[in-house]
C-alpha cells in the first residue's frame, strides 16, 4: 500500500531557561514526520539541535522535504542516502517502525511498554549560578535519584567543585553516583588537574573533558585517567565504520555516550555499540533535548538491551508544550504507563 509522508516544525519551550556550555536555552526547534498508509499512521521525530547537530545546515528542511517526497524508496535506501543528516535518519526509523507497529508508539514491545519494568536514569543539574544549581541538586535528591549528572566548566569551576564536594559529603559513592559533563570546556593541563580533584570526590566519570579536535590530548587523557572518560561530542559527524573504529582505537575511551539523534538513530548507535563492545568500552544512551516522541523511542530501544548503567533519559519534563505521553519519571527511573494515552493532535496539525 502506498505511503504518504508529511513533516512539521515545532518550537519546544523550556519551563525555565537551561544553561549549557553553549549558552542558555529558552526554546528548542524540532521536526516531526508523519507517515500514512490506509488507516495506519506512524510518527517520528527529527531531533535537530542548533549549534551542535552535525546536520545543522541551511539545506536541512529542503532535505527533509526530499525524504518525505521520496518516502517510497523505503527506509533502507533513504537511510543510506541521508548519511549527512543523522537526525532525519532517526526520525524516519521511528516513523517506519511506528507505521508497522500494533500501536503507533510501541516500537519494541517489552515489560517496559507493558508498564511492568522501569529503567534507572540520572538526574540532571544544569549550569547556572550557585544558588540555582544548589536548588536543582536538592530537587534531584528529593526525587530519589541514585545518579546525578552535573554540567561543569562554563560558569565558575571553583564553585562547581565546591557544590560537588558538598554533595559527596552528604552521600557516599555507594548511595549516589555522580557524573560530570564538561562539554569540551577544558585543555589537557586543566583536565588533568580537575580529574584528580574529581577522583577524591569519587566521581564516576567525566564526559568530553576536551574539545572534539583535541584527539591526541584525549588519547593522552584516556591512557591512565584519574577517573573514566566518556566521549560524547567526539562521536558526532563520525559517519563511516573506518572513522568510528579509528577514533576508538586512537583515543581508547572508557565509555561512549550515544545520542541517536546525533549519530544516525538506532542503526548508527548499534554500530557504535558493536565497535565499543569489541574493545571493552562501556556505553550509555541519552536523549538530546527531543520531545517525548523521540525520548520514548530511545527509551524502548535502550531497554531492549538490558542496560546495567543509569541512562540519560530524563529530559522529557523540560518543556511547557511537550507531546502528552505515557512516559513518567518516578524514584530516579523512567517508566511507561500503558493505560495513559498519547495526544497526537499537535503533530497531526503540524503535519498537514
FIMITI-721392 format. One record per atom (N, C-alpha, C, O): residue in three letters; x, y, z. Coordinates in steps of 0.02 Angstrom, whole numbers, plus 32768, in hexadecimal, padded with zeros to 4 digits. Example, Ala and Ser with C-alpha at 12.3 -4.5 7.8 and 13.67 -1.06 7.14 Angstrom:
BEGIN
ala82947EE48186;ala82677F1F8186;ala82947F5B8186;ala82C87F5A81A7;ser82827F908162;ser82AC7FCB8165;ser82858002818A;ser829E80398192;
***
This chain:
BEGIN
unk802A7FC48000;unk800080008000;unk802C803F8000;unk806080408021;unk801980727FDC;unk804080AF7FD6;unk804680D38018;unk801680D7803F;unk808280EE8025;unk808E81148063;unk8092815E8052;unk80B381728022;unk807081868079;unk807181CF8071;unk809681ED80AC;unk808981DA80E5;unk80C4821B80A0;unk80ED823880D5;unk80E6828480D8;unk80E582A680A5;unk80E0829D8115;unk80DE82E68121;unk810982F6815D;unk811882CA8186;unk811E83348162;unk81458349819C;unk812D838D81B5;unk810C83B38191;unk813F839C81F3;unk812D83DC8210;unk816183F18243;unk818383C78260;unk81678432824E;unk8198844E827C;unk8176846582BC;unk813F848282BA;unk8196845982F5;unk817A846C8336;unk81AF848C8361;unk81E784728366;unk819E84C38380;unk81CC84E683AD;unk81BC84D283F5;unk818A84E88411;unk81E784A98413;unk81DE84948459;unk81F584CC8487;unk822A84EB847B;unk81CF84DA84BB;unk81DE851184E9;unk81F284F5852D;unk81CD84CF854B;unk822D85078544;unk824584F18585;unk821B850F85BE;unk8207854985BA;unk820F84E785F1;unk81EC8500862C;unk82148537864E;unk81F985698666;unk8257852C8650;unk828485608668;unk82C3855E863D;unk82D885288627;unk82E085988631;unk831C859B8607;unk8351856B8622;unk835E856A865F;unk836F854385F6;unk839E8510860B;unk83E4852085F1;unk83EE852985B5;unk84148524861F;unk84578537860D;unk848284FD85F6;unk848384C88617;unk84A4850585BE;unk84D484D585A6;unk851584F98597;unk85188537859C;unk854884D48583;unk858884F38572;unk8583851D8532;unk85B085438522;unk854B8515850F;unk8541853B84D1;unk850F857484DA;unk84F5859084A9;unk850185858518;unk84D385BB8525;unk849385A38547;unk848C85688557;unk846685D18552;unk842785C38573;unk83F185B58540;unk83E685DC8511;unk83CE857C8548;unk839A8568851A;unk8355857A8535;unk8345856C856F;unk832D859A850C;unk82E885AA851E;unk82B6858484F2;unk827F85748508;unk82CA857784B4;unk82A085508486;unk82CC851F8460;unk830985258460;unk82AB84EE8441;unk82CF84BC841A;unk82A284A683E1;unk826A848F83EC;unk82BC84AC83A3;unk8295849A8368;unk829B844F835B;unk82D18432835E;unk8263842F834C;unk826483E98339;unk823483DE82FE;unk8209840882F0;unk823D83A782DB;unk8214839782A0;unk81F4835282A9;unk8214832382C1;unk81B4834E8297;unk8190830F8299;unk818382F68252;unk8177831D8224;unk818582B4824B;unk81728294820C;unk813482698219;unk81318245824C;unk8104826C81ED;unk80C8824281F2;unk80C1821A81B1;unk80BF8237817B;unk80BD81D881B8;unk80B081AC817F;unk806881938182;unk804E818581B8;unk8049818E8149;unk800481748144;unk8002813F810E;unk801E814880D8;unk7FE08109811E;unk7FD580D480ED;unk7F9380B380FC;unk7F8D808C812C;unk7F6180C180D4;unk7F1D80A980E3;unk7F0680C88124;unk7F078105812C;unk7EF1809E8153;unk7ED980B68194;unk7F1180BB81C8;unk7F0580D18200;unk7F4D80A681B6;unk7F8580A581E5;unk7FAE80E581E0;unk7FB5810281AB;unk7FCA80F9821A;unk7FF68133821B;unk803681218242;unk803780F3826A;unk806A81478234;unk80A8813E8258;unk80C781828266;unk80C381AF823D;unk80E7818882A1;unk810381C982B5;unk814E81C182C5;unk8164818F82E1;unk817481F582B4;unk81BB81F782C5;unk81D0823F82D3;unk81AD826E82BF;unk8208824782F4;unk8221828A8303;unk8269829082EC;unk8293826682FA;unk827682C782C9;unk82BA82D882B4;unk82D4830B82E6;unk82C4834682E2;unk82FD82F48314;unk8313831F834C;unk83508349833C;unk8387833B8354;unk8347837B8313;unk837D83A98302;unk838B83D7833D;unk835D83F0835D;unk83CB83E2834C;unk83DF84108382;unk840E84448365;unk844784358353;unk83F684818360;unk841C84B78341;unk846084BF8363;unk846584C083A1;unk849484C5833B;unk84D784D18354;unk84FD84938369;unk853884978379;unk84DC84598369;unk84FF841B837D;unk84F483E2834C;unk852283BD833E;unk84B783DB8332;unk84AA83A48304;unk84D683A982C6;unk84E283E082AC;unk84ED837082AE;unk8516836D8272;unk84EF83878236;unk850D83A28207;unk84AE837D8236;unk8485839181FD;unk846383D58207;unk843083E381E7;unk847E83FE8233;unk84658442823A;unk8481846D8201;unk84B28491820A;unk8461846781C7;unk84788489818A;unk843D84AC816A;unk840384988175;unk844984DF8141;unk841285058122;unk83E284DB80F9;unk83A684EB80F5;unk83FB84A680DA;unk83D0847E80AE;unk83AC844680D3;unk8391841880B4;unk83AB84498116;unk838C8413813D;unk83438406812A;unk833083CE811C;unk831C843B812A;unk82D58431811E;unk82C8841B80D6;unk829983F580C8;unk82F2843180A8;unk82EC841A8063;unk82F983CF805E;unk82D883AC8037;unk832883B78086;unk8337836F8087;unk82FE834880A6;unk82EF83108090;unk82DF836480D8;unk82A6834480F8;unk826B834080C7;unk8248830D80C4;unk8261837580A0;unk822E8375806C;unk823C833D8039;unk820F831A8024;unk827C83378026;unk828F83047FF5;unk828082BE8010;unk826682947FEB;unk829082B38050;unk82848271806E;unk82398260806D;unk82268228805D;unk820F8290807E;unk81C78284807E;unk81AD82788037;unk8181824E802C;unk81C7829E8007;unk81B282977FC2;unk81C682547FA5;unk81A382387F7A;unk81FE82397FBE;unk821881FA7FA4;unk821081C07FD6;unk823981927FD8;unk81DB81C47FFE;unk81D181928032;unk81C8814C8015;unk81D4811A8037;unk81B381477FD6;unk81A981067FB5;unk81EA80DF7FAC;unk81E980A37F9E;unk822381017FB3;unk826380DF7FAE;unk826D80AC7FE6;unk8293807C7FDF;unk824A80B7801E;unk824F80898056;unk8287809E8086;unk82B380C58073;unk8284808480C2;unk82B2809A80F6;unk82FB808D80E5;unk832580B880EF;unk830B805180CC;unk8350803F80C0;unk8372806F8090;unk83A98088809D;unk8351807B8057;unk837080A78025;unk837280EF803D;unk83A381138030;unk833D81068060;unk833D8149807A;unk8375815280AE;unk8398818580AE;unk837C812180DA;unk83AF8125810F;unk83F4812C80F0;unk841C81568106;unk8403810480BD;unk84448107809C;unk844F81498078;unk848781608071;unk841881688061;unk841D81A7803D;unk842381E3806B;unk842F821B8054;unk841A81D880AC;unk8417821080DB;unk844F820C8110;unk84458220814A;unk848981F380FC;unk84C081EB812C;unk84D6822E8149;unk84F082318181;unk84CC82648124;unk84DF82A7813C;unk84A882C68167;unk84B082FE8180;unk847082A28170;unk843682BC8195;unk841F828981C9;unk83E9826B81C1;unk8446827E81FE;unk84368249822E;unk83F482528252;unk83D482208264;unk83DE8290825E;unk839F82988281;unk836482858254;unk8331826D826D;unk836B82908212;unk8336827A81E5;unk8336822E81DF;unk8301820F81DC;unk8371821081DE;unk837581C781DF;unk834E81AB821B;unk8327817C8214;unk835881CA8255;unk833781B18291;unk82EC81BD828F;unk82C5819282A2;unk82D781F88277;unk829082068271;unk826D81D48243;unk823681BD8252;unk828D81C3820C;unk8271819281DE;unk826F814C81FC;unk823E812881F4;unk82A381388220;unk82A380F88242;unk826680F28270;unk824380C0826F;unk825B81268299;unk8222812682C6;unk81E0812182A0;unk81B580F982B1;unk81DA814A826B;unk819A814E8246;unk8189810B8225;unk815080F68227;unk81BB80EB8206;unk81AE80AA81E6;unk819E8074821A;unk8172804B820F;unk81C380748252;unk81B380458288;unk816D805182A3;unk8147802282B0;unk815D809082AB;unk811B80A382C6;unk80E3808C8297;unk80B0807282AE;unk80EE80968257;unk80BB80838225;unk80B080378226;unk80788020821B;unk80E480128233;unk80E07FC98231;unk80CA7FAB8274;unk80BC7F6F8278;unk80C77FD482A8;unk80B87FBB82EB;unk806D7FB282F6;unk80447FCF82D3;unk805E7F8A8329;unk80177F7F833C;unk7FF77FC18350;unk7FBE7FCF833D;unk801C7FE88377;unk8006802C8389;unk803E805B8376;unk807980478377;unk8030809A8364;unk806280C68347;unk80A080D48372;unk80D380E88357;unk809C80CB83B3;unk80D580DD83DD;unk80F380A38403;unk811A80AD8432;unk80E3806683F0;unk8101802B840F;unk8131800C83DC;unk811E7FE083B6;unk816E802483DB;unk819F800E83AA;unk81BC7FCA83BC;unk81C47F9F8390;unk81CB7FC083FC;unk81EB7F828413;unk81C37F69844F;unk81D37F7A8488;unk81907F3F8443;unk81687F26847B;unk81937F0284AF;unk81BE7EDA849E;unk81877F1284EE;unk81AF7EF58524;unk818B7EFF8566;unk81547F1A8568;unk81AA7EE9859B;unk818D7EF585DD;unk818E7F4085ED;unk81697F578619;unk81B87F6685CA;unk81B87FAF85D2;unk81787FCD85B6;unk81567FF485D8;unk81667FBB8578;unk812A7FD8855A;unk80EA7FBB8579;unk80B57FD88573;unk80F17F818599;unk80B77F6585BC;unk80AD7F848601;unk807C7F768623;unk80DB7FAF8615;unk80D57FD18655;unk80ED7FA88690;unk80E07FBA86CA;unk81107F718683;unk81277F4486B9;unk816B7F5A86D3;unk81777F59870F;unk81987F6E86A6;unk81DD7F7F86B8;unk81EA7FC986AA;unk81CB7FE7867F;unk82197FE586D0;unk8231802986C4;unk827C802686B7;unk829A7FF086BA;unk829A805F86A9;unk82E180618699;unk8303809A86BE;unk82EB80D386BD;unk833A808B86E0;unk835D80BD8708;unk837C80F386DC;unk839B80E486A9;unk8374813286EF;unk8390816A86CA;unk83B3819986FA;unk83A981958737;unk83DB81C686DF;unk83FA81F88709;unk83D08237870E;unk83AC824986E0;unk83D582588747;unk83B7829A874E;unk83E982CD8734;unk842582C3873B;unk83D183028714;unk83FC833286F3;unk83FD83758716;unk83C983918727;unk843A838F8722;unk844383D18740;unk845F83FF870A;unk849783F586F3;unk8438843186F6;unk844D845F86C1;unk847B849486DD;unk847E84A18719;unk84A084B486B0;unk84CC84EA86C3;unk84A3852786D7;unk846C853286BF;unk84C0854F8704;unk849F858B871B;unk84C685A78756;unk84FD85908764;unk84AA85D88777;unk84CE85F287B2;unk84CA85BE87EA;unk84A5858D87E6;unk84F085CB881E;unk84F885998853;unk84B685878875;unk84A9854C8882;unk848D85B88882;unk844D85AB88A4;unk841E85828878;unk83FA85568890;unk841F85918837;unk83F6856C8808;unk840B85238804;unk83E184F68804;unk844C85178801;unk846584D387FD;unk845884AD883E;unk844A8471883D;unk845D84D08876;unk844E84B188B7;unk8405849B88BA;unk83F6846488D2;unk83D984C588A1;unk839184B488A3;unk838384788876;unk8359844F8887;unk83A68474883D;unk839D843A8812;unk83B583FA8833;unk839683C5882E;unk83EF83FF8855;unk840983C58879;unk83D883AD88AD;unk83CB837188B4;unk83BB83DC88D2;unk838B83CB8905;unk834E83A888E6;unk833483788903;unk833983C088AC;unk830083A2888A;unk830F835B8873;unk82E5832F887A;unk834B83518858;unk8360830E8842;unk836082DD887C;unk834782A58876;unk837B82F288B4;unk837F82C788F0;unk833882B8890A;unk83298280891E;unk830F82EC890B;unk82CA82E48924;unk82A382B288FA;unk827582918913;unk82B482AD88BA;unk82908280888D;unk82AE823A888B;unk829C82118861;unk82DB822D88BA;unk82F781EA88C5;unk832281D0888B;unk83238194887E;unk834481FC8868;unk837481E68836;unk83B181C98859;unk83C881E4888B;unk83CB8192883F;unk84088175885B;unk84458185882F;unk847C816E883D;unk843A81AD87FA;unk847081C387CF;unk8460820B87B9;unk8429821A87A3;unk8492823787C0;unk8489827C87AB;unk84C0828E877A;unk84FA827C8783;unk84AD82B28746;unk84DC82CB8714;unk84DD83178717;unk84A883378712;unk851883338720;unk851F837B8726;unk854C839686EF;unk8582837C86E3;unk853583CA86CD;unk855D83EB869A;unk858E841B86BB;unk857A844386E6;unk85CD841886A6;unk8600844286C5;unk862B8463868F;unk862C844D8656;unk864F849786A4;unk868384B3867A;unk867384F38655;unk86A0850F8635;unk8637850C8658;unk862785488632;unk86118583865E;unk860C85BB8645;unk86048577869D;unk85ED85AD86C9;unk862585C286F9;unk864685F586EE;unk862F859D872D;unk866285AA875F;unk86798567877B;unk8658854A87A5;unk86B2854F8763;unk86C9850D8774;unk86D2850387BF;unk86C184CE87DA;unk86EC853587E0;unk86F785308828;unk86B68524884D;unk86B284FA887A;unk8682854A883B;unk86418541885A;unk862384FD8849;unk860484DD8873;unk862C84E8880B;unk861184A787F6;unk8631846E881E;unk860F84408834;unk867284728826;unk8695843E884D;unk868084408896;unk867C840D88B8;unk8672847C88AF;unk865A848388F4;unk8616846288FC;unk86088442892F;unk85EB846B88CA;unk85A9844C88CC;unk85AF840088CB;unk858B83DD88F0;unk85DB83E788A1;unk85E5839E889E;unk8600838388E0;unk85EC834D88F6;unk862E83A888FE;unk864A8393893E;unk861383918974;unk86118363899C;unk85E883C38973;unk85B183C589A3;unk8582838A899A;unk856A836C89CA;unk85768379895B;unk854A8340894B;unk856982FF8963;unk854682D4897F;unk85AA82F78958;unk85CB82B9896D;unk85CE82B489B9;unk85CC827C89D4;unk85D282EB89DC;unk85D282E98A25;unk859082D08A40;unk858C82B18A76;unk855A82DD8A1A;unk851782C78A2F;unk850A827E8A1E;unk84E8825B8A43;unk8526826889E5;unk8517822589CC;unk8557820289B6;unk857F821E8992;unk856081C589CD;unk859A819D89B9;unk859381878971;unk855D818D8953;unk85C9816D8955;unk85C881558910;unk859881198909;unk857D810D88D3;unk858E80F4893F;unk855F80BC893E;unk851780D4893D;unk84EA80B28923;unk850C810F8959;unk84C8812B895C;unk84B68153891E;unk847D81548908;unk84E881758901;unk84DB81A288C9;unk851581A18898;unk854D81B188A9;unk8505818F885A;unk853781938824;unk853781D98807;unk850281F487F8;unk857281F68800;unk8578823987E4;unk859E823587A2;unk85D48219879E;unk85808252876E;unk85A18259872D;unk85A682A4871D;unk857C82CB8733;unk85DA82B786F9;unk85DF82FD86E3;unk85E882FF8697;unk860182D08679;unk85D38336867B;unk85D783418633;unk85F683858626;unk85DA83B88638;unk863183858606;unk865583C485FB;unk864783E285B7;unk8659841B85AA;unk862883BC858A;unk861883D58547;unk865583F48524;unk864E84268502;unk869083D6852F;unk86CC83ED850D;unk86E9842E8527;unk870B84518502;unk86DB843F8566;unk86EC84818581;unk873684888595;unk874E84C0859C;unk875B8451859F;unk879E845585BB;unk87D4844B8587;unk87C884328550;unk8812845F859A;unk884D84498575;unk886C840F859C;unk885483FE85D2;unk88A083F08581;unk88BC83B4859F;unk88D483C085E6;unk88C583998613;unk88F983F685F1;unk891584048633;unk88DE840D8667;unk88E183F0869E;unk88AC84348656;unk887584408685;unk884D84018691;unk883983F286C9;unk884183DB865C;unk881B839C8662;unk883E836C8692;unk881D834C86BC;unk88808366868C;unk88A5833986B9;unk889D834F8701;unk88958325872D;unk88A1838F870E;unk889A83A98752;unk8853839E876D;unk884A838887A5;unk882183AF8744;unk87DB83A78759;unk87CB835E8767;unk87A9834E8798;unk87E38332873D;unk87D482EB8746;unk87F382CE8785;unk87D782A087A2;unk882C82E9879A;unk884982D387DA;unk881C82E78814;unk881282C08842;unk880183238810;unk87D2833A8844;unk8793830E8843;unk877A82FA8878;unk877A83008807;unk873D82D78801;unk87498290881A;unk871B82708833;unk878682788812;unk87968235882B;unk878C82328877;unk877182018891;unk87A38265889A;unk879B826788E3;unk8752826C88F8;unk8740825A892F;unk8729828688CA;unk86E1828A88D8;unk86BC824C88C0;unk867F824988C4;unk86E2821B88A9;unk86C681DB8890;unk869181E7885B;unk865B81C9885C;unk86A28213882C;unk8675821F87F3;unk867C81E587C2;unk86B381CD87B4;unk864481CF87A7;unk86428194877C;unk8668819E873B;unk868F81738726;unk865D81D8871A;unk867A81E386D8;unk8673822C86C4;unk864D825286E3;unk8699823F8690;unk869382828674;unk8687827C8629;unk86AC825A8606;unk8652829D8612;unk8643829D85CA;unk866982D585A7;unk866C830D85BF;unk868682C4856F;unk86A482F38541;unk86CB832B8564;unk86B98366855F;unk870183198589;unk8728834D85AC;unk874B837D857D;unk875783B7858F;unk875E83658541;unk8781838F8510;unk8757839584D1;unk8726837084C6;unk876A83C584A7;unk874683D18469;unk874D83988438;unk877A836F843D;unk871F83968408;unk871D836083D7;unk875E835C83AE;unk87748326839D;unk877C839583A0;unk87B983968376;unk87F88382839D;unk882C8376837E;unk87F3837D83DF;unk882E836D8409;unk88388321840D;unk883B83058444;unk883D830083D4;unk883F82B783D4;unk887D829C83F7;unk8877826D841F;unk88B782B883E9;unk88F482A08408;unk88F382AA8454;unk8907827E847A;unk88DB82E4846A;unk88D782F184B2;unk88A382C584D4;unk88AD82AF850D;unk886C82B784B1;unk883A828984CD;unk8859824384D6;unk884C82218507;unk8882822F84A5;unk88A381EF84AB;unk88D281EC84E7;unk88D481BA850A;unk88F6822384F2;unk89228227852C;unk88F98222856C;unk890C81FF859B;unk88C28247856E;unk8898824985A9;unk887A820585BA;unk886F81F585F4;unk886C81DE8586;unk884C819D8590;unk887D8164859F;unk8868812C85AF;unk88BF8172859A;unk88F0813C85A5;unk88EE812185EC;unk88ED80E585F7;unk88ED814F861C;unk88EC813B8662;unk88C5816F868A;unk88E2819286B4;unk88858175867D;unk885F81AE8698;unk885181A786E3;unk8849817086FD;unk884E81E08703;unk883D81E1874B;unk87F681C78754;unk87E881A38784;unk87C981D98727;unk878681BD8725;unk877681AD86DB;unk879581CA86AF;unk8748817F86CF;unk8739816C8689;unk872181A6865F;unk870181D48677;unk873381A3861E;unk872081D785EE;unk86EC81BA85BE;unk86F3818385A5;unk86B781E185B2;unk868381CE8583;unk868381FF8548;unk8683823B8552;unk868381E5850C;unk867F820F84D1;unk8636821A84BF;unk860D81EC84BF;unk8626825984AF;unk85E2826C849D;unk85E38290845A;unk85D582728426;unk85F482D0845B;unk85F682F7841D;unk862782DB83EA;unk861E82E683AE;unk865A82B78400;unk868C829B83D1;unk866C826A83A0;unk8687825E836A;unk8633824D83B2;unk8611821D8387;unk85EB823F834E;unk85DD8220831B;unk85D9827F8358;unk85AF82A28328;unk85D782B082E8;unk860E82CA82EA;unk85BA829D82B0;unk85DA82A9826F;unk860A8271825B;unk862782738225;unk861282408286;unk863C82068276;unk860E81D28256;unk85EC81AC827A;unk860D81CF8215;unk85D781AC81F1;unk85E7816581DD;unk85BF813881EA;unk8621815981BE;unk862E811681A4;unk865380EA81D7;unk867181038207;unk865080A981CC;unk866B807981FB;unk86B680828206;unk86CE807A823E;unk86DA809281D1;unk8723809A81D6;unk873380D48206;unk875E80CD8232;unk8710810C81FE;unk871D81468229;unk870981378271;unk872B814D82A0;unk86D28113827A;unk86BC810282BE;unk86EF80D682E0;unk870280E1831A;unk870580A382BD;unk8737807582D9;unk8777809A82E9;unk87958090831E;unk878C80C582BB;unk87CA80EB82C5;unk87C681188302;unk87F6811B8329;unk878E8139830B;unk878581668344;unk878D813F8386;unk87B0815583B3;unk876B8106838A;unk876E80DF83C8;unk87B480C183D3;unk87CB80BC840B;unk87D580AE839D;unk8817809083A3;unk884C80C383B7;unk887B80B383DA;unk8844810183A0;unk8874813583B0;unk886A814F83F8;unk889A8153841E;unk882D81608408;unk881F817F844A;unk881A814B8481;unk8831815784B9;unk87FB81138473;unk87F180DE84A5;unk87CC80F884E3;unk87E780F3851B;unk8790811384DA;unk876A812C8514;unk875080F2853E;unk874E80B98528;unk873C8102857B;unk871F80CE85A6;unk86D580C58596;unk86BA808E859E;unk86B480FA857F;unk866D80F8856D;unk86608122852F;unk8687814D851D;unk86288114850F;unk860C814184DC;unk85C4814F84EF;unk85A28125850D;unk85AD818A84DC;unk856881A084EB;unk854381A584A9;unk855781CA847C;unk850C818184A4;unk84E7817C8465;unk84A981A98464;unk847D81A2848E;unk84A781D78435;unk846C82018429;unk845381F083E3;unk846D820B83B2;unk842181C583DE;unk840A81AE839C;unk83FA81E6836A;unk840781DE832E;unk83E0821E8381;unk83CF82558353;unk840E82728333;unk840A829182FD;unk844882698353;unk848582878339;unk84B082568311;unk84DC826B82EC;unk84A282158318;unk84D181E482FB;unk84AE81B082CF;unk84C6817882C8;unk847681C282B1;unk845681958280;unk84248165829D;unk841B812E8283;unk8404817882D4;unk83CD815182EE;unk83E2810E830B;unk841A81078325;unk83B580DE8307;unk83C2809B8323;unk83FB807882FF;unk8427805A831E;unk83FB807D82BD;unk842F805A8297;unk8474807782A6;unk84A4805282B3;unk847880B982A5;unk84B880D982B4;unk84CF80C982FB;unk850B80BD8306;unk84A180C9832A;unk84B280BA8370;unk84C780718378;unk84F78063839C;unk84A480448356;unk84B67FFD8359;unk84FC7FF1833D;unk85217FC68355;unk850F8017830A;unk8552801182EE;unk858680248323;unk85B98002832B;unk857A805C8346;unk85A88072837B;unk85AB803E83B3;unk85E1803083CD;unk8572802383C6;unk85717FF183FD;unk859B7FB483EB;unk85C27F9C8414;unk85937F9B83AE;unk85B97F618399;unk86047F6E839C;unk862A7F4583B6;unk86197FA88381;unk86607FB98382;unk867A7FC383C9;unk86B27FAE83D9;unk86517FE283F3;unk86667FEE8439;unk866D7FAC845F;unk869F7FA28482;unk863D7F818457;unk863F7F42847D;unk86787F158466;unk86947EEF848D;unk868A7F1A8427;unk86C57EF5840E;unk87057F0D842F;unk87377EE88432;unk87047F4A8449;unk873F7F688468;unk87387F7084B4;unk87607F9284D4;unk87057F4F84D0;unk86F87F538519;unk86ED7F9B8530;unk87027FAE8567;unk86CC7FC28506;unk86BA80068517;unk86708006852B;unk86467FEC8507;unk866080248564;unk861B8027857A;unk85F4805E8557;unk861180878534;unk85B2805D8560;unk858880908540;unk8549809B8568;unk85328070858E;unk852D80D6855F;unk84E880E38573;unk84C981128540;unk84ED8133851B;unk848781178540;unk846481408510;unk8444817B8533;unk84328177856D;unk843C81B2850E;unk841981EC8529;unk83EC820984F2;unk83FA820284B6;unk83B9822A8508;unk8391825284D9;unk83B7829384CD;unk83E682A384F0;unk83A182B8849B;unk83C382F78489;unk8391832F8483;unk838D83528451;unk836B833884B9;unk833A836D84BE;unk83008366848C;unk82E183988479;unk82F383288477;unk82B9831D844B;unk827883208475;unk827A832584B2;unk8240831E8452;unk81FF83198473;unk81F682D1848B;unk822282A78483;unk81BC82C384A7;unk81AD828084BF;unk81AA824C8487;unk81AF82108494;unk81A282628449;unk819D82338411;unk81DE820D8409;unk81DF81CF840A;unk821582318400;unk8256821083F9;unk826E81F3843B;unk828E81BE843C;unk825F82148472;unk827281F984B4;unk825481B484BF;unk8275818784D9;unk821681AC84AB;unk81F4816B84B0;unk821881368486;unk822380FE849D;unk822981488449;unk824A8119841C;unk828E81048438;unk829E80C88438;unk82B581348450;unk82F78124846C;unk82F080F884AA;unk831580C884B2;unk82C0810884D4;unk82B680E28512;unk82A680998503;unk82C2806C8521;unk8279808E84D4;unk8266804984C2;unk82A1802384A4;unk82AC7FE884B2;unk82C88045847A;unk830280268459;unk83378013848D;unk83527FDC848B;unk8345804084BB;unk8377803384EF;unk83617FF9851C;unk83887FCD852C;unk83217FFA8530;unk83097FC6855D;unk83127F818540;unk83227F518564;unk830A7F7A84FF;unk83137F3984DD;unk835A7F1E84E5;unk83657EE284DE;unk83897F4984F5;unk83CE7F3584FB;unk83E17F238543;unk841C7F178551;unk83B17F228570;unk83BC7F1085B6;unk83F67F3785D4;unk84277F1985EB;unk83F27F7985D5;unk842A7FA285ED;unk84377F988637;unk84097F8E865F;unk84777F9A8649;unk848B7F938690;unk84997FD686B0;unk849F7FDB86ED;unk849F800A8686;unk84B2804C86A0;unk8477807C869D;unk8446806F867A;unk847C80B386C1;unk844A80E886BD;unk844E81088678;unk84848115865E;unk84148114865A;unk841081348619;unk83FE817E8622;unk83E581938656;unk840A81A585EE;unk83FB81ED85F1;unk83BA81FD85CD;unk83BB821D8598;unk838281E885E9;unk834281EC85C6;unk830D821485EC;unk82D2820385EA;unk83238248860E;unk82F4826C8638;unk82DF82B0861F;unk82C782D98646;unk82EA82BF85DE;unk82DE830385C6;unk8297831085AE;unk828883488598;unk826B82DF85B2;unk822782E88599;unk81FD831985C0;unk81CB833285A7;unk8211832685FE;unk81E983538629;unk8200839B8627;unk81EC83C48650;unk822C83AC85F7;unk824983EF85F4;unk821A842385D7;unk8223845F85E3;unk81E8840E85B0;unk81C3843D8586;unk817B844A859D;unk815B842085BD;unk81648485858C;unk811F8497859C;unk80EE847D8567;unk80B384768574;unk81088470852C;unk80DC845C84F3;unk80F5841B84D3;unk80F784168496;unk810783EB84FD;unk811C83AA84E4;unk80DF838284CB;unk80A6839584D7;unk80ED834C84A7;unk80B8831F8490;unk80A382F384CB;unk80CC82D084E8;unk806382F584DD;unk804A82CF8516;unk805382858509;unk803E826B84D5;unk807382628539;unk8084821C852E;unk807C81F3856F;unk8072821085A4;unk808181B1856A;unk807D818685A5;unk80BF818185CC;unk80C2815F85FF;unk80F481A385B5;unk813481A185D8;unk812E81C6861A;unk810C81F88620;unk815181AC864C;unk815481CE868D;unk819681C086AE;unk81B98191869D;unk81A881EA86DE;unk81E581E08705;unk81D381DD874E;unk81B2820A8769;unk81EA81A98770;unk81DB81A087B6;unk8215817A87D7;unk822D814987BD;unk822A81938811;unk826081738837;unk829D8165880D;unk82BA812E880F;unk82B2819787E6;unk82EF819187BF;unk82EC81608785;unk83208148876F;unk82B08152876D;unk82AA81238735;unk8275813D8704;unk8246815F8718;unk827C812B86C6;unk824A813C8693;unk821E80FF8687;unk823680C68684;unk81DE810C8681;unk81AE80D58676;unk817C80E88641;unk817A81208629;unk815280B78630;unk811F80C085FB;unk80DE80A48616;unk80DA80698627;unk80AB80CE8618;unk806A80B98632;unk803B80AA85F7;unk802180D985D9;unk8031806B85E6;unk8009805A85AB;unk7FBF806C85B1;unk7F9B806A857F;unk7FA9807D85ED;unk7F63809285F4;unk7F5A80DC85E4;unk7F2180F485DD;unk7F91810185DE;unk7F8E814785C9;unk7F90814B857D;unk7FA2811B855B;unk7F7E81848563;unk7F7A818C851B;unk7FAA81BF84FF;unk7FC081ED8523;unk7FBB81B784C0;unk7FE081EA849C;unk7FAE821C847F;unk7F77820B846C;unk7FC3825B847D;unk7F9A828E845D;unk7FBF82A7841F;unk7FF082CC8425;unk7FA8829183E5;unk7FCC82A183A7;unk7FAB82DB8381;unk7FBD82E88348;unk7F7C82FE83A0;unk7F588333837D;unk7F8883688361;unk7F80837F8329;unk7FB9837B838A;unk7FE983AE8374;unk801283968338;unk801B83BB8308;unk802A8358833B;unk8052833D8304;unk8027833882C5;unk803D834B828F;unk7FE9832082CD;unk7FBC831A8293;unk7FAF835E8273;unk7FAA83648236;unk7FA98391829D;unk7F9C83D48284;unk7FD983EF8260;unk7FD3840E822B;unk801483E3827C;unk805283FC825E;unk806183D9821C;unk807983F881ED;unk805283988219;unk8062837081DE;unk8029836D81AE;unk800F8338819F;unk801583A68195;unk7FDE83AA8164;unk7FF483D08127;unk7FCD83D980F8;
***
